[in-house]
Structures are given as C-alpha cells and as structure tokens.
Amino acid sequence: MFIGHFTEQPWQDDTTGLMGTQTTDLSISNELYDPKIGHALYNRYLDEKLYAEEMGFDGLMLNEHHSTPFCMQGVTNIEASILARQTKTAKIVILGNILPIWDDPLFLAEQLAMIDMISGGRLVSGFVRGGGRESVSHNSPPTANRERFEEAHDFIIKTWTDPGPFRWEGKHYHYRYVNPWAKPLQQPHPQIWIPSTVSVETIKWSAEHRYPLVLLATKLGPTKDAFDMYQKFAAESGYESGTQHVSYLWKVHVDETDEKAEEVGRKYLSGVSNPFLSGNEGMVNPALMALPGHTSRTSKKIAASQFGPKGRFGVNRRTFDDQVADNTILTGTPDTVIPKIRNILETLRPGSVFFWDGDGAMTHDDQMRSLRLMGEEVLPAVREMGKELELFGPFDIDPMTNEPYIEPALASAD
C-alpha cells in the first residue's frame, strides 16, 4: 500500500478578513497579498513536507491552482524541484500539471525530466485539465481544453520515449525541432496518475491508458461508483484493473485527544474559501462552473446525480458534523481514527491513499502534532491493514504491466 500526505497550502493571515469568509472564486485582488507572510508560509509548508517524509509517508502530494489564495502553489514544479533535492525517499507526487494552459509543453517535459533525475527517479507526474479559474487566468480556450490536454500529453510522452530530433505538427502545438537533452531517469517515463472528481471522460481515458485514477475528497458512494466504472473501462480495454489502479484522497486529522482533534478538525472549514473543500466552498462563481465547452453534458449529468443539483459541491457549505457522519472528514486520536480508516479501505479498496491535513485555518503546530502521531501510530497500522486486505499500490504492482514493480536503478542515489 502507498500512503501520501497532502495539503492545499492555503494562504493564512490575521489582517485581510479572508479567513472564514465566503468569498467568490476569482473575486479577490492581489492587493491584499503580503510577500512577508508568503515567505513564512512557503517555508512553513516545505518544513511540514520534510517532516512528513521523516514520519514515514511514502509520498508528498503537490498540486496547483491559479489566481487564488486557497492554494499557494501557482507553480507546483518549483516546490517539486526543491523537494527533489531536499528529500531522500518519498515519492514526489504532482497531481498535477495543468496541461491545457501550457503553450510550450516541451518546456514542461524538460522540467519534469530534471525533477525526476535530481530526485533519483522519485517523480510521479500527474496531469490534469484544470478548472475554469485556470482557463480564465491563463487565457486558455475552454472549448479546446480536452484537445489541448490530450495532445500535450501525447507530445510529452513522445519527447520522453522517442529519440530526437523529430518534428511535431499537431492541431494545437507545432515544433520544427524536438530534441530535449534532459530525459527522465525512470524508463520509459515516470508513472502518470490522473486525479479527478468523477468525470466520466477522465475515468475512461485513464483506464484506457492504464493510469492510476485518484479521486479527490469525493463522497464514498460516488467514489466507489467511479472505481467500478474504471474497472469496466479497463476490461473493455483488455486488461483487469486492480487496487494499484485506484487511489483516494480525503481529510484526516489526528491529535492527542478526541476533543482536540475535533477542535482542530473544524478548522478545515474556517480558512480562506476553497471551492474544493466541502463546507468552506465560498460562493460558487457560475461563470467558472459553466465555461462553454469545458465540461461535457455527460459528466455534468453524472455529477448532478451523484453530488446533488449544484454539481460537485452538492449542498453548498456542508457542515463539519455532516462530513464526520459520512466519513469524508476523520478526526480523533490514533486509536479512534484507525478503525475509521479501515472502514474506508474495506469500502473502496484503494491501493493508494492520501491524508489531506494541515489545511484551512490549521496552524503549523496543529499539522506537526498530527504528522508525528500519524508516523508513530497511524501509518504502521494502515500498512498492516493494506497487507491484510491485499491492497497493492502502484509501487507494489506496476499499473502498466500488472507485474511486480521494479525500482529505477539509481533511486537511492544521493
């Protein structure tokens, strides 16, 4: 089993009034930004990632969003580059680079290859289509979002696997000369994982490519449906999917007492508004949710049936107690959290899990206490559950071959 750590790395301050308010996505001016606070927060979150590795997490998940305070990682490859040098064993899991906003995917292919080499072959390269805010922020045409995603993906794979120089003449990208000197350490290329929030097209595309699917903080019922859908599409593609092909991220905070864990857990909902954090979504911007051509009618219909009339968000601002009741937030001591985690594992059977912690209004001390207790008690117990339930991760069984995974030759190099 593979166990990772994640946080959105949100903006936090005591002066702007953004904390705990219900703002609208892309409505906040960067006039409020204070680089001194940014300096402290960036370094705080890096320190937490280093400690997560020390506590035994297998992977450090990074993501990016743009023009918003709920995620400070506007350029996730920068932090991935730092962690490539500063960490030793943890996989660097980028979920993910937003392909449609890249006008030069060759530059991205070179960046990722360098991260993989510097880390000793520890990169997991996730790719995403991005949401409405990314299309707007980077002037990327929403009607071409999926086309640009798929073409950029195909181009990057070719740069990593085919000898150059070669020419590329696609619909959206054109290169007279492709011959990057930087190529990944992992051969033929780093594992590619695809995060999603129950998009039928994304599930199908991931299964067809045998890429692990990562469901992001979705309710258990829709998540199980998505995993079953992946299995069906895999069978149609001629192979049997396994636990190595599915992963789940959800909110887990561990503390010294159940009362303290609940007190801190409620901070998930009291930070800056985050459209991906149930209970703290803010005011949904309808323009961003309905960009022409960005989301298919099929996926909109599925989202509405599984999450409610407001699509992915369901009933806006779901309470903390509601999320505890349906197990999308787990809080407690190690003794009380471990059985709840087992319930998730038995229900969904993912080969990989990510614990989303240290978010909202949680402090550095809140996160460090949780990471320590996870390392001391939770992670060892979850690993034993994984063995008992035969939950094999993508670094136990290679998702591309369904054979035992082989580490790259220089994975332990300094």
C-alpha positions as CSV (number, residue, x, y, z in Angstrom):
1,M,0.0,0.0,0.0
2,F,1.1,3.6,-0.7
3,I,0.3,6.4,1.8
4,G,0.8,10.0,0.9
5,H,0.3,13.4,2.6
6,F,-1.4,16.4,1.1
7,T,-2.4,20.0,1.9
8,E,-3.6,22.8,-0.4
9,Q,-1.1,25.0,1.3
10,P,-3.6,27.8,1.8
11,W,-3.0,31.5,2.5
12,Q,-3.4,32.5,6.1
13,D,-3.4,35.9,7.7
14,D,-4.9,37.9,10.6
15,T,-5.5,41.2,8.8
16,T,-7.3,40.8,5.5
17,G,-10.6,39.3,6.8
18,L,-10.3,36.5,4.3
19,M,-10.2,33.8,6.9
20,G,-13.6,32.1,7.4
21,T,-15.5,34.3,5.0
22,Q,-17.5,33.1,2.0
23,T,-15.8,34.8,-0.9
24,T,-16.4,34.2,-4.6
25,D,-13.8,32.4,-6.7
26,L,-11.5,34.8,-8.6
27,S,-13.1,37.8,-6.8
28,I,-10.0,38.6,-4.5
29,S,-7.5,41.2,-5.6
30,N,-3.8,40.5,-5.0
31,E,-3.6,44.0,-3.5
32,L,-4.2,42.1,-0.2
33,Y,-1.1,39.9,-0.8
34,D,1.8,40.4,1.7
35,P,5.1,38.9,0.4
36,K,6.4,38.7,4.0
37,I,3.6,36.4,5.0
38,G,4.0,34.5,1.8
39,H,7.7,34.0,2.6
40,A,6.8,32.5,6.0
41,L,4.0,30.3,4.7
42,Y,6.0,28.8,1.8
43,N,8.8,27.8,4.1
44,R,6.4,26.5,6.7
45,Y,4.8,24.2,4.2
46,L,8.1,23.0,3.0
47,D,9.2,22.2,6.6
48,E,5.9,20.2,7.0
49,K,6.6,18.2,3.8
50,L,10.1,17.4,5.0
51,Y,8.7,16.2,8.4
52,A,6.1,14.1,6.6
53,E,8.8,12.2,4.9
54,E,10.7,11.8,8.2
55,M,7.5,10.4,9.8
56,G,7.3,7.7,7.1
57,F,4.9,8.9,4.4
58,D,5.6,7.2,1.1
59,G,4.6,10.3,-1.0
60,L,4.3,14.0,-0.8
61,M,1.4,15.2,-3.0
62,L,1.6,18.6,-4.6
63,N,-1.0,20.4,-6.7
64,E,-1.5,23.9,-8.2
65,H,-4.3,26.4,-8.7
66,H,-4.0,29.9,-10.1
67,S,-5.0,33.5,-9.0
68,T,-6.5,32.3,-5.7
69,P,-5.5,32.3,-2.0
70,F,-6.8,28.8,-1.2
71,C,-3.7,27.2,-2.9
72,M,-0.4,29.0,-2.8
73,Q,1.1,26.6,-5.3
74,G,0.7,28.5,-8.5
75,V,3.7,26.7,-10.0
76,T,3.9,23.3,-8.4
77,N,7.1,22.4,-10.2
78,I,9.1,24.9,-8.1
79,E,8.2,23.1,-4.8
80,A,8.7,19.7,-6.5
81,S,12.2,20.8,-7.6
82,I,13.1,21.8,-4.0
83,L,11.8,18.5,-2.6
84,A,13.7,16.6,-5.3
85,R,16.9,17.7,-3.7
86,Q,15.9,18.0,0.0
87,T,14.1,14.7,0.4
88,K,15.6,11.2,0.1
89,T,12.9,8.5,-0.1
90,A,9.4,9.9,-0.5
91,K,7.8,10.0,-4.0
92,I,7.1,13.5,-5.3
93,V,3.6,13.2,-6.5
94,I,2.5,16.1,-8.7
95,L,-1.3,16.0,-9.1
96,G,-0.9,17.7,-11.3
97,N,0.4,19.9,-14.0
98,I,-2.4,21.6,-15.9
99,L,-1.7,20.7,-19.5
100,P,-4.1,22.9,-21.4
101,I,-2.6,26.1,-20.1
102,W,0.9,25.2,-21.4
103,D,1.6,26.8,-24.7
104,D,5.0,25.1,-24.7
105,P,4.7,21.5,-23.4
106,L,8.3,20.9,-24.4
107,F,9.4,23.2,-21.6
108,L,7.2,21.2,-19.2
109,A,8.7,17.9,-20.4
110,E,12.2,19.2,-19.7
111,Q,11.2,20.5,-16.2
112,L,9.7,17.2,-15.2
113,A,12.6,15.2,-16.5
114,M,15.0,17.3,-14.4
115,I,12.9,16.8,-11.3
116,D,12.9,13.0,-11.9
117,M,16.7,12.9,-12.4
118,I,17.5,15.1,-9.4
119,S,15.2,13.1,-7.1
120,G,16.8,9.8,-8.2
121,G,13.7,8.6,-10.0
122,R,11.0,9.6,-7.4
123,L,8.7,11.7,-9.6
124,V,5.0,10.7,-10.1
125,S,3.9,13.0,-12.9
126,G,0.1,13.7,-12.7
127,F,-1.7,15.6,-15.4
128,V,-4.9,17.5,-15.1
129,R,-7.2,19.5,-17.4
130,G,-7.7,22.3,-14.8
131,G,-10.8,24.1,-13.9
132,G,-12.5,27.3,-15.0
133,R,-10.2,29.6,-13.0
134,E,-7.1,28.2,-14.8
135,S,-8.7,28.7,-18.2
136,V,-9.6,32.3,-17.3
137,S,-6.3,33.1,-15.5
138,H,-4.2,31.9,-18.4
139,N,-6.4,32.8,-21.3
140,S,-6.7,29.2,-22.4
141,P,-9.7,28.5,-24.6
142,P,-12.2,26.2,-22.7
143,T,-13.6,24.7,-25.8
144,A,-10.2,23.3,-26.7
145,N,-9.4,22.2,-23.1
146,R,-9.6,18.4,-23.6
147,E,-8.0,18.5,-27.1
148,R,-5.0,20.5,-25.7
149,F,-4.8,18.2,-22.7
150,E,-4.6,15.0,-24.9
151,E,-2.3,16.5,-27.5
152,A,0.1,17.9,-24.8
153,H,0.1,14.5,-23.1
154,D,0.9,12.6,-26.3
155,F,3.7,15.1,-27.1
156,I,5.3,14.9,-23.7
157,I,5.3,11.1,-23.8
158,K,6.9,11.1,-27.2
159,T,9.6,13.5,-26.0
160,W,10.4,11.2,-23.1
161,T,10.4,8.0,-25.1
162,D,11.4,8.6,-28.8
163,P,14.9,9.6,-29.8
164,G,15.2,13.1,-31.3
165,P,15.3,15.2,-33.2
166,F,11.8,15.0,-34.6
167,R,9.2,17.3,-35.8
168,W,5.7,17.7,-34.3
169,E,2.8,19.1,-36.3
170,G,-0.4,18.8,-34.3
171,K,-3.6,20.8,-34.1
172,H,-2.6,23.0,-31.1
173,Y,1.2,22.5,-30.9
174,H,3.9,22.9,-33.6
175,Y,7.6,22.2,-33.3
176,R,10.2,22.2,-36.0
177,Y,12.9,20.6,-33.7
178,V,12.2,18.4,-30.7
179,N,15.4,17.0,-29.1
180,P,15.4,17.7,-25.3
181,W,18.7,16.8,-23.7
182,A,17.0,16.3,-20.3
183,K,15.2,12.9,-20.2
184,P,13.7,11.2,-17.1
185,L,15.6,8.7,-15.0
186,Q,12.7,6.4,-14.8
187,Q,12.2,4.4,-18.0
188,P,10.3,4.6,-20.2
189,H,9.0,7.5,-18.1
190,P,7.7,8.4,-14.6
191,Q,4.4,6.9,-13.6
192,I,1.5,9.1,-14.6
193,W,-1.5,9.4,-12.3
194,I,-4.7,11.2,-13.1
195,P,-6.7,13.0,-10.4
196,S,-10.4,13.5,-10.9
197,T,-13.7,14.4,-9.3
198,V,-15.9,11.9,-11.1
199,S,-15.5,13.0,-14.7
200,V,-16.7,10.1,-16.9
201,E,-14.4,11.1,-19.8
202,T,-11.4,11.3,-17.4
203,I,-12.2,7.9,-15.9
204,K,-12.4,6.3,-19.3
205,W,-9.3,8.0,-20.6
206,S,-7.3,7.0,-17.5
207,A,-8.4,3.4,-17.8
208,E,-7.6,3.2,-21.5
209,H,-4.0,4.4,-20.7
210,R,-3.7,2.2,-17.6
211,Y,-3.0,5.3,-15.5
212,P,-4.0,5.2,-11.8
213,L,-7.1,7.2,-11.0
214,V,-7.0,9.4,-7.9
215,L,-10.4,10.5,-6.6
216,L,-10.2,13.8,-4.7
217,A,-12.3,14.1,-1.5
218,T,-15.5,12.8,-3.1
219,K,-18.2,11.0,-1.1
220,L,-17.8,7.3,-0.6
221,G,-20.7,6.3,-2.8
222,P,-19.7,8.2,-5.9
223,T,-16.1,7.2,-5.3
224,K,-17.0,3.5,-5.3
225,D,-19.1,4.1,-8.5
226,A,-16.1,5.8,-10.2
227,F,-13.7,2.9,-9.2
228,D,-16.3,0.4,-10.6
229,M,-16.5,2.5,-13.8
230,Y,-12.7,2.4,-14.1
231,Q,-12.8,-1.4,-13.8
232,K,-15.4,-1.7,-16.5
233,F,-13.5,0.6,-18.9
234,A,-10.3,-1.4,-18.1
235,A,-12.0,-4.7,-19.0
236,E,-13.2,-3.1,-22.3
237,S,-9.5,-2.1,-22.9
238,G,-8.4,-5.7,-22.5
239,Y,-6.9,-5.9,-19.0
240,E,-8.0,-6.5,-15.4
241,S,-7.6,-3.4,-13.2
242,G,-6.5,-3.9,-9.6
243,T,-6.0,-1.9,-6.4
244,Q,-2.8,-0.4,-8.0
245,H,-5.1,1.5,-10.4
246,V,-7.2,3.4,-7.9
247,S,-6.4,5.9,-5.2
248,Y,-8.4,8.1,-2.7
249,L,-7.7,11.4,-1.0
250,W,-9.7,12.6,2.0
251,K,-9.5,14.7,5.1
252,V,-7.8,13.1,8.1
253,H,-6.5,14.9,11.2
254,V,-5.1,13.1,14.2
255,D,-4.4,14.7,17.6
256,E,-3.7,13.9,21.2
257,T,-7.3,13.8,22.4
258,D,-10.6,13.3,20.6
259,E,-11.7,16.7,21.8
260,K,-8.5,18.4,20.5
261,A,-8.8,16.6,17.2
262,E,-12.4,17.8,16.7
263,E,-11.4,21.4,17.7
264,V,-8.6,21.4,15.1
265,G,-10.7,19.5,12.5
266,R,-13.2,22.2,12.5
267,K,-10.5,24.5,11.2
268,Y,-10.8,22.8,7.8
269,L,-13.9,25.0,7.4
270,S,-12.6,28.2,8.8
271,G,-9.8,29.2,6.4
272,V,-9.9,31.1,3.2
273,S,-12.7,29.9,0.9
274,N,-11.8,26.8,-1.1
275,P,-14.2,25.6,-3.8
276,F,-12.7,22.0,-3.3
277,L,-13.2,22.0,0.5
278,S,-16.7,21.0,1.4
279,G,-18.2,23.3,4.0
280,N,-15.8,26.1,3.0
281,E,-16.5,26.5,-0.7
282,G,-17.4,30.1,-0.6
283,M,-19.8,31.5,-3.2
284,V,-19.6,29.4,-6.4
285,N,-18.8,31.5,-9.4
286,P,-21.4,30.3,-12.1
287,A,-19.3,31.7,-14.9
288,L,-16.3,29.5,-13.9
289,M,-18.5,26.4,-13.4
290,A,-20.1,26.7,-16.9
291,L,-17.4,27.8,-19.3
292,P,-18.6,26.9,-22.8
293,G,-17.2,23.5,-24.0
294,H,-15.2,22.9,-20.8
295,T,-17.3,20.1,-19.4
296,S,-19.4,17.6,-21.4
297,R,-23.1,17.1,-20.9
298,T,-22.5,13.5,-19.8
299,S,-20.2,14.5,-16.9
300,K,-22.5,17.3,-15.8
301,K,-25.4,14.8,-15.7
302,I,-23.3,12.3,-13.7
303,A,-22.1,15.0,-11.3
304,A,-25.6,16.3,-10.7
305,S,-27.0,12.8,-10.0
306,Q,-24.1,11.9,-7.6
307,F,-23.4,15.1,-5.8
308,G,-26.8,17.0,-6.0
309,P,-28.3,19.8,-8.0
310,K,-25.3,22.0,-7.6
311,G,-23.0,19.5,-9.2
312,R,-19.7,18.6,-7.5
313,F,-20.4,20.7,-4.5
314,G,-23.8,19.2,-3.6
315,V,-25.4,21.2,-0.8
316,N,-23.1,24.2,-0.5
317,R,-21.3,24.6,2.8
318,R,-21.9,21.1,4.2
319,T,-21.3,21.2,8.0
320,F,-18.4,19.7,9.8
321,D,-20.8,17.3,11.6
322,D,-22.3,16.1,8.3
323,Q,-18.8,15.4,6.9
324,V,-17.8,13.5,10.0
325,A,-21.0,11.5,9.7
326,D,-20.3,10.4,6.1
327,N,-16.6,9.8,6.8
328,T,-15.3,12.5,4.4
329,I,-13.6,14.1,7.5
330,L,-11.9,11.8,10.0
331,T,-10.7,13.2,13.3
332,G,-9.6,11.7,16.6
333,T,-6.7,10.1,18.3
334,P,-4.9,7.3,16.6
335,D,-7.0,4.7,18.4
336,T,-10.3,6.3,17.2
337,V,-9.1,7.2,13.7
338,I,-7.6,3.8,12.7
339,P,-10.9,1.9,12.7
340,K,-12.5,4.7,10.6
341,I,-9.6,4.4,8.1
342,R,-10.2,0.7,7.9
343,N,-13.8,1.2,7.0
344,I,-12.7,3.4,4.1
345,L,-10.2,0.8,2.9
346,E,-12.7,-2.0,3.1
347,T,-15.3,0.0,1.3
348,L,-13.2,1.4,-1.6
349,R,-10.2,-0.9,-1.7
350,P,-7.7,1.7,-3.0
351,G,-4.0,0.7,-3.4
352,S,-3.0,4.3,-2.5
353,V,-4.4,6.8,-0.1
354,F,-3.6,10.4,0.7
355,F,-4.4,12.1,4.0
356,W,-5.4,15.7,3.5
357,D,-4.4,17.6,6.6
358,G,-3.0,20.9,7.8
359,D,-5.5,22.9,5.8
360,G,-8.0,25.7,6.3
361,A,-7.0,27.6,9.4
362,M,-4.8,24.9,10.9
363,T,-1.6,26.1,12.4
364,H,1.9,24.7,11.9
365,D,1.8,23.2,15.4
366,D,-1.6,21.5,14.5
367,Q,0.0,19.9,11.5
368,M,3.2,18.8,13.2
369,R,1.3,17.1,16.0
370,S,-0.8,15.2,13.5
371,L,2.1,14.2,11.4
372,R,4.0,12.9,14.5
373,L,1.1,10.8,15.7
374,M,0.5,9.5,12.1
375,G,4.1,8.5,11.9
376,E,4.2,6.9,15.3
377,E,0.9,5.0,15.2
378,V,-1.4,5.5,12.2
379,L,0.9,4.7,9.3
380,P,2.2,1.4,10.7
381,A,-1.4,0.3,11.4
382,V,-2.6,1.3,7.9
383,R,0.3,-0.6,6.3
384,E,-0.7,-3.7,8.2
385,M,-4.3,-3.3,7.0
386,G,-3.0,-2.9,3.5
387,K,-1.2,-6.2,3.7
388,E,-4.2,-8.0,5.3
389,L,-6.7,-6.6,2.7
390,E,-4.2,-7.2,-0.1
391,L,-4.3,-3.5,-1.2
392,F,-1.3,-3.3,-3.6
393,G,-0.1,0.1,-4.6
394,P,1.4,1.3,-7.9
395,F,4.9,0.7,-6.4
396,D,4.0,-2.9,-5.5
397,I,2.3,-3.8,-8.8
398,D,3.2,-1.8,-11.9
399,P,-0.1,-0.5,-13.2
400,M,1.2,-0.6,-16.8
401,T,2.1,-4.3,-16.7
402,N,0.3,-5.8,-13.7
403,E,3.7,-7.3,-12.8
404,P,5.8,-6.6,-9.7
405,Y,7.2,-3.1,-9.7
406,I,10.9,-2.6,-10.2
407,E,12.6,0.5,-8.7
408,P,14.8,2.5,-11.1
409,A,18.5,1.6,-10.7
410,L,19.5,5.0,-9.2
411,A,16.5,5.6,-7.0
412,S,18.7,5.6,-3.9
413,A,21.5,7.8,-5.3
414,D,22.4,11.0,-3.4
